[in-house]
Amino acid sequence: MQVELLVLNGIVFSALGIGLAIRLRRKPPGPVELGTLYRRVGYALTKRFPDLPKGFTLREGFARAYSSTHGVNWTSLEMELGSYEAFRFGGRNEPSGPANETLNLLKILGGS
């Protein structure tokens, strides 16, 4: 009987060890690259508002989402977009902080 319990303990602890090893090897998701984030937001805006014109700007998409999307700090969102545009089009340094409101909008739009 003791031998069977030792074998059973060995099997259980081996399975736990393997599961833990697999879990520890997975890499946590890193920060989202800003270009990727804004492409995903643009895609989510086209899905949510299919009548947006082809080639719309993010500002146009945000203006469209403003009246029908709640739970977004639009002031912070505009500041994040302004920082990204200054980096992307104006040659400024890449924004160092996370784009939390942009991520929040993406989640609300269903594109996360």
Backbone as JSON Lines, residues from 0, in Angstrom:
{"i":0,"aa":"M","n":[0.82,-1.19,0.0],"ca":[0.0,0.0,0.0],"c":[0.86,1.26,0.0]}
{"i":1,"aa":"Q","n":[1.95,1.26,0.76],"ca":[2.83,2.43,0.8],"c":[3.5,2.67,-0.55]}
{"i":2,"aa":"V","n":[3.79,1.59,-1.25],"ca":[4.43,1.73,-2.57],"c":[3.47,2.42,-3.54]}
{"i":3,"aa":"E","n":[2.19,2.0,-3.49],"ca":[1.21,2.62,-4.38],"c":[1.05,4.12,-4.08]}
{"i":4,"aa":"L","n":[1.05,4.48,-2.8],"ca":[0.94,5.89,-2.43],"c":[2.17,6.68,-2.9]}
{"i":5,"aa":"L","n":[3.35,6.07,-2.8],"ca":[4.55,6.75,-3.28],"c":[4.49,6.96,-4.79]}
{"i":6,"aa":"V","n":[4.02,5.96,-5.52],"ca":[3.9,6.08,-6.97],"c":[2.86,7.16,-7.31]}
{"i":7,"aa":"L","n":[1.73,7.15,-6.63],"ca":[0.69,8.14,-6.86],"c":[1.21,9.56,-6.55]}
{"i":8,"aa":"N","n":[1.92,9.72,-5.44],"ca":[2.52,11.0,-5.1],"c":[3.51,11.44,-6.18]}
{"i":9,"aa":"G","n":[4.29,10.51,-6.66],"ca":[5.26,10.82,-7.72],"c":[4.58,11.31,-8.98]}
{"i":10,"aa":"I","n":[3.48,10.65,-9.36],"ca":[2.75,11.06,-10.56],"c":[2.14,12.44,-10.38]}
{"i":11,"aa":"V","n":[1.5,12.67,-9.23],"ca":[0.85,13.96,-8.98],"c":[1.88,15.09,-8.97]}
{"i":12,"aa":"F","n":[2.97,14.9,-8.24],"ca":[3.97,15.96,-8.16],"c":[4.69,16.17,-9.48]}
{"i":13,"aa":"S","n":[4.87,15.13,-10.26],"ca":[5.47,15.28,-11.59],"c":[4.57,16.11,-12.49]}
{"i":14,"aa":"A","n":[3.27,15.82,-12.45],"ca":[2.32,16.59,-13.25],"c":[2.31,18.06,-12.83]}
{"i":15,"aa":"L","n":[2.34,18.31,-11.53],"ca":[2.39,19.69,-11.04],"c":[3.66,20.39,-11.48]}
{"i":16,"aa":"G","n":[4.77,19.68,-11.41],"ca":[6.05,20.25,-11.82],"c":[6.07,20.59,-13.3]}
{"i":17,"aa":"I","n":[5.53,19.7,-14.13],"ca":[5.49,19.95,-15.57],"c":[4.59,21.14,-15.87]}
{"i":18,"aa":"G","n":[3.42,21.19,-15.22],"ca":[2.52,22.32,-15.41],"c":[3.14,23.64,-15.01]}
{"i":19,"aa":"L","n":[3.85,23.64,-13.9],"ca":[4.52,24.86,-13.44],"c":[5.62,25.27,-14.4]}
{"i":20,"aa":"A","n":[6.39,24.31,-14.89],"ca":[7.46,24.61,-15.84],"c":[6.9,25.22,-17.12]}
{"i":21,"aa":"I","n":[5.79,24.69,-17.6],"ca":[5.17,25.23,-18.82],"c":[4.68,26.65,-18.57]}
{"i":22,"aa":"R","n":[4.06,26.86,-17.44],"ca":[3.53,28.19,-17.12],"c":[4.67,29.21,-16.98]}
{"i":23,"aa":"L","n":[5.78,28.83,-16.39],"ca":[6.89,29.76,-16.2],"c":[7.61,30.07,-17.51]}
{"i":24,"aa":"R","n":[7.54,29.19,-18.49],"ca":[8.21,29.42,-19.77],"c":[7.44,30.38,-20.65]}
{"i":25,"aa":"R","n":[6.15,30.52,-20.43],"ca":[5.36,31.46,-21.23],"c":[5.79,32.87,-20.92]}
{"i":26,"aa":"K","n":[5.92,33.64,-21.96],"ca":[6.3,35.04,-21.77],"c":[5.04,35.87,-21.57]}
{"i":27,"aa":"P","n":[5.07,36.76,-20.6],"ca":[3.9,37.63,-20.43],"c":[3.81,38.57,-21.62]}
{"i":28,"aa":"P","n":[2.6,38.99,-21.96],"ca":[2.49,39.92,-23.09],"c":[3.2,41.22,-22.77]}
{"i":29,"aa":"G","n":[3.97,41.68,-23.72],"ca":[4.72,42.91,-23.53],"c":[3.87,44.12,-23.91]}
{"i":30,"aa":"P","n":[4.46,45.29,-23.82],"ca":[3.72,46.48,-24.21],"c":[3.42,46.45,-25.71]}
{"i":31,"aa":"V","n":[2.31,47.02,-26.07],"ca":[1.9,47.06,-27.47],"c":[2.65,48.19,-28.16]}
{"i":32,"aa":"E","n":[3.23,47.91,-29.33],"ca":[3.9,48.92,-30.12],"c":[2.85,49.93,-30.59]}
{"i":33,"aa":"L","n":[3.17,51.2,-30.52],"ca":[2.18,52.25,-30.79],"c":[1.6,52.18,-32.19]}
{"i":34,"aa":"G","n":[2.42,51.93,-33.19],"ca":[1.9,51.83,-34.55],"c":[0.88,50.71,-34.67]}
{"i":35,"aa":"T","n":[1.17,49.59,-34.04],"ca":[0.24,48.46,-34.04],"c":[-1.04,48.82,-33.31]}
{"i":36,"aa":"L","n":[-0.91,49.49,-32.19],"ca":[-2.08,49.89,-31.41],"c":[-3.02,50.77,-32.24]}
{"i":37,"aa":"Y","n":[-2.47,51.78,-32.89],"ca":[-3.32,52.69,-33.65],"c":[-3.88,52.05,-34.92]}
{"i":38,"aa":"R","n":[-3.17,51.09,-35.51],"ca":[-3.75,50.33,-36.63],"c":[-4.94,49.51,-36.15]}
{"i":39,"aa":"R","n":[-4.79,48.89,-34.96],"ca":[-5.9,48.11,-34.4],"c":[-7.1,48.99,-34.07]}
{"i":40,"aa":"V","n":[-6.84,50.19,-33.56],"ca":[-7.93,51.13,-33.28],"c":[-8.63,51.53,-34.57]}
{"i":41,"aa":"G","n":[-7.86,51.82,-35.61],"ca":[-8.45,52.16,-36.9],"c":[-9.32,51.05,-37.45]}
{"i":42,"aa":"Y","n":[-8.83,49.82,-37.33],"ca":[-9.61,48.67,-37.78],"c":[-10.9,48.52,-36.97]}
{"i":43,"aa":"A","n":[-10.79,48.68,-35.65],"ca":[-11.98,48.58,-34.79],"c":[-12.99,49.68,-35.11]}
{"i":44,"aa":"L","n":[-12.49,50.87,-35.43],"ca":[-13.4,51.96,-35.8],"c":[-14.14,51.64,-37.09]}
{"i":45,"aa":"T","n":[-13.47,51.03,-38.07],"ca":[-14.15,50.69,-39.32],"c":[-15.19,49.6,-39.1]}
{"i":46,"aa":"K","n":[-14.93,48.71,-38.17],"ca":[-15.91,47.66,-37.87],"c":[-17.12,48.25,-37.13]}
{"i":47,"aa":"R","n":[-16.86,49.16,-36.24],"ca":[-17.95,49.76,-35.45],"c":[-18.75,50.78,-36.25]}
{"i":48,"aa":"F","n":[-18.05,51.51,-37.14],"ca":[-18.68,52.54,-37.96],"c":[-18.34,52.29,-39.43]}
{"i":49,"aa":"P","n":[-19.02,51.34,-40.07],"ca":[-18.66,50.95,-41.43],"c":[-18.84,52.06,-42.47]}
{"i":50,"aa":"D","n":[-19.58,53.12,-42.14],"ca":[-19.77,54.2,-43.09],"c":[-18.68,55.27,-43.03]}
{"i":51,"aa":"L","n":[-17.64,55.06,-42.22],"ca":[-16.51,55.99,-42.24],"c":[-15.89,55.95,-43.63]}
{"i":52,"aa":"P","n":[-15.47,57.11,-44.14],"ca":[-14.9,57.12,-45.5],"c":[-13.56,56.38,-45.55]}
{"i":53,"aa":"K","n":[-13.28,55.82,-46.69],"ca":[-11.99,55.15,-46.88],"c":[-10.87,56.18,-46.69]}
{"i":54,"aa":"G","n":[-9.85,55.82,-45.94],"ca":[-8.74,56.72,-45.69],"c":[-9.02,57.75,-44.6]}
{"i":55,"aa":"F","n":[-10.01,57.48,-43.74],"ca":[-10.32,58.43,-42.66],"c":[-9.14,58.56,-41.72]}
{"i":56,"aa":"T","n":[-9.05,59.7,-41.07],"ca":[-8.0,59.89,-40.07],"c":[-8.49,59.38,-38.72]}
{"i":57,"aa":"L","n":[-7.56,59.13,-37.82],"ca":[-7.96,58.7,-36.48],"c":[-8.78,59.79,-35.79]}
{"i":58,"aa":"R","n":[-8.46,61.03,-36.03],"ca":[-9.23,62.12,-35.42],"c":[-10.68,62.08,-35.92]}
{"i":59,"aa":"E","n":[-10.89,61.79,-37.19],"ca":[-12.25,61.66,-37.72],"c":[-12.96,60.47,-37.07]}
{"i":60,"aa":"G","n":[-12.23,59.37,-36.92],"ca":[-12.82,58.2,-36.28],"c":[-13.15,58.45,-34.83]}
{"i":61,"aa":"F","n":[-12.25,59.16,-34.12],"ca":[-12.51,59.48,-32.72],"c":[-13.72,60.41,-32.6]}
{"i":62,"aa":"A","n":[-13.83,61.38,-33.52],"ca":[-14.98,62.29,-33.49],"c":[-16.27,61.51,-33.68]}
{"i":63,"aa":"R","n":[-16.23,60.51,-34.53],"ca":[-17.42,59.68,-34.77],"c":[-17.76,58.86,-33.53]}
{"i":64,"aa":"A","n":[-16.75,58.35,-32.84],"ca":[-16.97,57.51,-31.66],"c":[-17.34,58.32,-30.43]}
{"i":65,"aa":"Y","n":[-17.04,59.61,-30.44],"ca":[-17.22,60.45,-29.25],"c":[-18.64,60.39,-28.69]}
{"i":66,"aa":"S","n":[-19.63,60.55,-29.54],"ca":[-21.0,60.65,-29.04],"c":[-21.6,59.3,-28.64]}
{"i":67,"aa":"S","n":[-21.06,58.21,-29.16],"ca":[-21.67,56.91,-28.88],"c":[-20.83,56.0,-27.99]}
{"i":68,"aa":"T","n":[-19.67,56.47,-27.57],"ca":[-18.78,55.64,-26.77],"c":[-18.58,56.29,-25.41]}
{"i":69,"aa":"H","n":[-18.96,55.58,-24.36],"ca":[-18.86,56.11,-23.01],"c":[-17.76,55.39,-22.25]}
{"i":70,"aa":"G","n":[-17.23,56.04,-21.22],"ca":[-16.19,55.44,-20.39],"c":[-14.79,55.74,-20.88]}
{"i":71,"aa":"V","n":[-14.65,56.76,-21.72],"ca":[-13.35,57.14,-22.26],"c":[-13.05,58.56,-21.81]}
{"i":72,"aa":"N","n":[-11.83,58.8,-21.35],"ca":[-11.39,60.15,-21.03],"c":[-10.88,60.76,-22.34]}
{"i":73,"aa":"W","n":[-11.74,61.5,-23.01],"ca":[-11.43,62.0,-24.35],"c":[-10.29,63.0,-24.35]}
{"i":74,"aa":"T","n":[-10.12,63.73,-23.27],"ca":[-9.0,64.68,-23.18],"c":[-7.68,63.92,-23.19]}
{"i":75,"aa":"S","n":[-7.59,62.88,-22.38],"ca":[-6.36,62.06,-22.36],"c":[-6.15,61.37,-23.7]}
{"i":76,"aa":"L","n":[-7.22,60.9,-24.3],"ca":[-7.12,60.22,-25.59],"c":[-6.57,61.17,-26.65]}
{"i":77,"aa":"E","n":[-7.06,62.4,-26.67],"ca":[-6.56,63.39,-27.63],"c":[-5.08,63.7,-27.38]}
{"i":78,"aa":"M","n":[-4.68,63.78,-26.12],"ca":[-3.27,64.03,-25.8],"c":[-2.39,62.86,-26.27]}
{"i":79,"aa":"E","n":[-2.86,61.63,-26.05],"ca":[-2.1,60.46,-26.5],"c":[-1.96,60.45,-28.01]}
{"i":80,"aa":"L","n":[-3.05,60.75,-28.71],"ca":[-3.01,60.79,-30.17],"c":[-2.09,61.91,-30.64]}
{"i":81,"aa":"G","n":[-2.15,63.07,-29.99],"ca":[-1.27,64.18,-30.36],"c":[0.19,63.82,-30.19]}
{"i":82,"aa":"S","n":[0.53,63.13,-29.1],"ca":[1.92,62.7,-28.88],"c":[2.36,61.7,-29.93]}
{"i":83,"aa":"Y","n":[1.45,60.79,-30.28],"ca":[1.78,59.79,-31.31],"c":[1.96,60.47,-32.67]}
{"i":84,"aa":"E","n":[1.07,61.41,-33.02],"ca":[1.18,62.11,-34.3],"c":[2.46,62.94,-34.36]}
{"i":85,"aa":"A","n":[2.85,63.57,-33.25],"ca":[4.09,64.34,-33.22],"c":[5.29,63.43,-33.45]}
{"i":86,"aa":"F","n":[5.23,62.22,-32.93],"ca":[6.3,61.24,-33.16],"c":[6.26,60.74,-34.6]}
{"i":87,"aa":"R","n":[5.08,60.37,-35.05],"ca":[4.93,59.72,-36.36],"c":[5.17,60.68,-37.51]}
{"i":88,"aa":"F","n":[4.64,61.88,-37.41],"ca":[4.68,62.81,-38.53],"c":[5.57,64.03,-38.28]}
{"i":89,"aa":"G","n":[5.88,64.31,-37.04],"ca":[6.62,65.53,-36.73],"c":[8.06,65.31,-36.32]}
{"i":90,"aa":"G","n":[8.5,64.07,-36.26],"ca":[9.89,63.79,-35.93],"c":[10.24,63.91,-34.46]}
{"i":91,"aa":"R","n":[9.26,63.99,-33.59],"ca":[9.52,64.05,-32.15],"c":[9.88,62.66,-31.63]}
{"i":92,"aa":"N","n":[10.32,62.6,-30.39],"ca":[10.64,61.32,-29.76],"c":[9.37,60.5,-29.55]}
{"i":93,"aa":"E","n":[9.53,59.19,-29.58],"ca":[8.39,58.3,-29.35],"c":[7.87,58.49,-27.93]}
{"i":94,"aa":"P","n":[6.55,58.58,-27.75],"ca":[6.01,58.71,-26.4],"c":[6.47,57.54,-25.52]}
{"i":95,"aa":"S","n":[6.87,57.87,-24.31],"ca":[7.42,56.83,-23.44],"c":[6.37,56.15,-22.59]}
{"i":96,"aa":"G","n":[5.29,56.84,-22.3],"ca":[4.26,56.27,-21.43],"c":[3.29,55.4,-22.2]}
{"i":97,"aa":"P","n":[2.57,54.57,-21.48],"ca":[1.58,53.73,-22.16],"c":[0.39,54.56,-22.61]}
{"i":98,"aa":"A","n":[-0.24,54.12,-23.67],"ca":[-1.42,54.8,-24.21],"c":[-2.66,54.17,-23.59]}
{"i":99,"aa":"N","n":[-2.87,54.43,-22.3],"ca":[-3.94,53.76,-21.55],"c":[-5.33,54.06,-22.09]}
{"i":100,"aa":"E","n":[-5.62,55.3,-22.42],"ca":[-6.96,55.63,-22.92],"c":[-7.18,55.06,-24.31]}
{"i":101,"aa":"T","n":[-6.13,55.01,-25.11],"ca":[-6.26,54.4,-26.43],"c":[-6.55,52.91,-26.29]}
{"i":102,"aa":"L","n":[-5.86,52.26,-25.36],"ca":[-6.15,50.85,-25.09],"c":[-7.57,50.68,-24.57]}
{"i":103,"aa":"N","n":[-8.01,51.6,-23.72],"ca":[-9.38,51.55,-23.19],"c":[-10.39,51.68,-24.33]}
{"i":104,"aa":"L","n":[-10.16,52.61,-25.24],"ca":[-11.07,52.79,-26.39],"c":[-11.09,51.52,-27.23]}
{"i":105,"aa":"L","n":[-9.93,50.94,-27.47],"ca":[-9.85,49.71,-28.26],"c":[-10.68,48.6,-27.6]}
{"i":106,"aa":"K","n":[-10.57,48.5,-26.28],"ca":[-11.35,47.48,-25.56],"c":[-12.85,47.76,-25.68]}
{"i":107,"aa":"I","n":[-13.25,49.0,-25.55],"ca":[-14.66,49.37,-25.65],"c":[-15.2,49.11,-27.05]}
{"i":108,"aa":"L","n":[-14.38,49.38,-28.07],"ca":[-14.8,49.15,-29.44],"c":[-14.85,47.66,-29.8]}
{"i":109,"aa":"G","n":[-14.28,46.85,-28.94],"ca":[-14.3,45.41,-29.19],"c":[-13.13,44.93,-30.03]}
{"i":110,"aa":"G","n":[-12.05,45.69,-30.06],"ca":[-10.91,45.29,-30.87],"c":[-9.72,44.78,-30.07]}
{"i":111,"aa":"S","n":[-9.91,44.47,-28.79],"ca":[-8.77,44.02,-27.99],"c":[-8.51,42.56,-28.13]}
